[in-house]
């Protein structure tokens, strides 16, 4: 009798597991377009002759400053509060990706996926308050306030996220 009860409880937990995991994923924006393979957030991803890696885009920063470019990168971390930014990584190169006019968000379960985005790249000085806010949204400890800090940021207008 006890083993049947335990089996029933385990089966119930197993079946509820995916539903519990899905409930913890935030999707505060709907995709503007979708296929079987991907979803576009913000705007549909524009066609372009060249897609840069994150490393290539940052290396070309003086030449592409202010220009919208297409960049492919892995999503390392996503803001778990809203999906209002993510950290893009290409090897040792990282940049924070924010969304133009705070106009859209990405699903909070996008970490680990390789995305393509359209946006402008810049080098940004961070105040201690901004650095602390960003760290909190990622669940990290705030950096020392006395440390001068900058980061590379991409202001994205579109992000294409694969479904798989």
C-alpha positions as CSV (number, residue, x, y, z in Angstrom):
1,X,0.0,0.0,0.0
2,X,2.8,2.4,0.9
3,X,4.7,1.7,-2.3
4,X,1.6,2.3,-4.4
5,X,1.1,5.7,-2.7
6,X,4.7,6.6,-3.2
7,X,4.5,5.7,-6.9
8,X,1.3,7.8,-7.3
9,X,3.0,10.8,-5.7
10,X,6.2,10.4,-7.8
11,X,4.1,10.1,-10.9
12,X,2.1,13.2,-10.0
13,X,5.3,15.2,-9.4
14,X,6.9,13.9,-12.6
15,X,3.8,15.0,-14.7
16,X,3.6,18.4,-12.9
17,X,7.4,19.1,-13.3
18,X,7.2,20.5,-16.9
19,X,4.1,22.6,-16.0
20,X,5.9,24.0,-13.0
21,X,9.0,24.8,-15.1
22,X,6.9,26.5,-17.8
23,X,5.1,28.7,-15.2
24,X,8.5,30.1,-14.0
25,X,9.3,31.3,-17.6
26,X,8.3,34.9,-18.2
27,X,7.1,35.9,-21.7
28,X,6.1,39.5,-21.3
29,X,6.3,40.2,-25.1
30,X,4.7,38.2,-27.8
31,X,6.8,37.5,-31.0
32,X,6.1,39.8,-33.9
33,X,6.6,36.8,-36.2
34,X,7.3,33.1,-35.8
35,X,8.0,30.0,-37.9
36,X,8.5,26.4,-36.9
37,X,12.2,27.2,-36.3
38,X,12.3,30.7,-34.6
39,X,10.5,33.7,-33.1
40,X,11.3,37.3,-33.8
41,X,10.9,39.8,-30.9
42,X,10.7,43.6,-31.2
43,X,10.6,43.7,-35.0
44,X,11.1,41.2,-37.8
45,X,14.8,40.7,-38.3
46,X,15.9,42.7,-41.4
47,X,17.7,41.0,-44.3
48,X,21.4,41.8,-44.5
49,X,24.4,40.9,-46.6
50,X,26.6,40.3,-43.5
51,X,26.0,38.9,-40.0
52,X,28.8,39.7,-37.6
53,X,29.9,37.6,-34.6
54,X,29.8,39.6,-31.4
55,X,33.7,39.7,-31.4
56,X,33.7,41.0,-34.9
57,X,31.2,43.7,-34.1
58,X,33.1,45.0,-31.0
59,X,36.4,44.9,-32.9
60,X,34.8,47.1,-35.6
61,X,33.1,49.5,-33.2
62,X,34.8,52.7,-34.4
63,X,33.7,51.9,-38.0
64,X,30.1,50.8,-37.2
65,X,29.4,53.3,-34.4
66,X,25.8,54.4,-34.8
67,X,25.0,52.0,-37.6
68,X,22.5,49.1,-37.2
69,X,24.2,45.8,-37.8
70,X,23.2,42.1,-37.5
71,X,25.0,40.2,-34.8
72,X,24.9,36.5,-34.0
73,X,25.8,35.5,-30.4
74,X,25.0,33.1,-27.6
75,X,22.7,34.3,-24.8
76,X,24.7,33.8,-21.6
77,X,22.2,35.2,-19.1
78,X,18.8,36.8,-19.2
79,X,17.3,39.2,-16.8
80,X,15.1,37.0,-14.7
81,X,12.7,39.7,-13.5
82,X,11.3,40.7,-16.9
83,X,13.6,39.5,-19.8
84,X,14.4,43.2,-20.3
85,X,18.1,42.6,-21.2
86,X,20.5,39.7,-21.8
87,X,24.2,39.1,-21.7
88,X,25.6,38.1,-25.1
89,X,28.8,36.1,-25.2
90,X,31.2,35.1,-27.9
91,X,34.2,33.3,-26.3
92,X,35.6,35.9,-23.9
93,X,33.7,38.8,-25.5
94,X,30.6,39.9,-23.7
95,X,28.0,42.7,-24.2
96,X,24.7,43.6,-22.6
97,X,21.8,43.6,-25.0
98,X,19.0,46.0,-24.2
99,X,15.9,46.7,-26.2
100,X,15.1,50.0,-28.0
101,X,12.8,52.2,-26.0
102,X,12.3,49.4,-23.5
103,X,9.8,48.3,-26.2
104,X,10.0,44.5,-25.9
105,X,11.3,41.7,-23.8
106,X,12.6,38.2,-24.5
107,X,11.6,34.9,-22.7
108,X,13.5,34.4,-19.5
109,X,14.5,30.8,-20.6
110,X,16.5,32.0,-23.6
111,X,20.0,31.4,-22.0
112,X,22.2,29.0,-24.0
113,X,20.5,29.8,-27.3
114,X,22.4,31.3,-30.3
115,X,20.4,34.4,-31.4
116,X,20.6,36.8,-34.2
117,X,19.8,40.5,-33.5
118,X,19.7,43.8,-35.2
119,X,21.0,46.8,-33.2
120,X,23.7,49.4,-32.6
121,X,26.8,48.8,-30.6
122,X,28.4,51.2,-28.1
123,X,30.8,51.5,-25.2
124,X,28.9,52.8,-22.1
125,X,30.1,54.1,-18.8
126,X,28.1,52.7,-15.9
127,X,27.3,54.5,-12.7
128,X,27.6,52.5,-9.5
129,X,23.8,52.5,-9.3
130,X,23.4,51.1,-12.8
131,X,26.0,48.4,-12.2
132,X,24.3,47.4,-8.9
133,X,20.8,47.4,-10.6
134,X,22.1,45.2,-13.5
135,X,23.8,42.8,-11.0
136,X,20.6,42.5,-8.9
137,X,18.5,41.7,-12.0
138,X,20.9,38.8,-12.8
139,X,20.9,37.6,-9.2
140,X,24.5,38.6,-8.7
141,X,26.3,40.7,-6.0
142,X,26.8,44.4,-6.8
143,X,30.4,45.4,-7.8
144,X,32.3,47.7,-5.5
145,X,30.9,51.2,-5.9
146,X,34.3,52.8,-6.1
147,X,35.3,50.9,-9.2
148,X,35.0,52.8,-12.5
149,X,33.1,50.6,-14.8
150,X,32.2,50.4,-18.5
151,X,30.6,47.8,-20.7
152,X,29.7,47.2,-24.3
153,X,26.0,47.4,-25.0
154,X,23.9,46.7,-28.0
155,X,20.6,48.5,-28.3
156,X,18.5,46.0,-30.2
157,X,15.5,46.6,-32.4
158,X,15.0,42.9,-33.2
159,X,16.0,39.6,-31.8
160,X,15.5,36.2,-33.5
161,X,15.4,33.3,-31.0
162,X,15.5,29.7,-32.2
163,X,12.7,27.5,-30.8
164,X,14.9,24.5,-30.2
